Amino acid sequence: MEIEILSMLQKIRTPLLDIFMSNITKLGNAGIVWILLTIVLLLIPKTRKSGLILAAALIVDLILCNGILKPLIARIRPFDVNSAIQLIVAKPHDYSFPSGHTAASFTAVMALYLVGEKKLWKIALVFAVLIAFSRLYLYVHYPTDVLGGIITGAIAGYIGYKLTFIVQSKYRKKL
């Protein structure tokens, strides 16, 4: 069923959408857009707390997604199952589940939401949805990979948020 969904998406492909989706997905490569956002937030005194929480959440995501889940589940990618598909992006060499691009994106959304970045989390959500969809459009993830990335990201965002406060409260007690 998942291959059927991906095949349906292949029917809406156009040269313009190919370029757009390839560029959108690049924003999520190695979590670069979220890492850059974290750096910007850390540099601005007013948003430093948000930056710390986002950094913690992204580290949790990296551990959960790439360190634990991908190697544990070891799901092969859809383009390896259906080799007739011509990829328009470089073949990823890691496992498929969960989508790392999606997980990092939704980690950022959840962390920004929890810390109270009212406008920023909404903008991040738009980018996260586009990045997640691009992974399906580009045939590099199954729909359940993306769903798993959303869930993993939400959990990582929450854990990063909570972890920051736990560390902060322990540090303050020692002063």
Secondary structure, DSSP 8 states (H G I E B T S, - for coil): -HHHHHHHHHTT--HHHHHHHHHHHHHTGGGHHHHHHHHHHHHSGGGHHHHHHHHHHHHHHIIIIIIIIHHHH----HHHH-TTS--SS----S--SS-HHHHHHHHHHHHHHHHT-HHHHHHHHHHHHHHHHHHHHTTSS-HHHHHHHHHHHHHHHHHHHHHHHHHHHHHHHH-
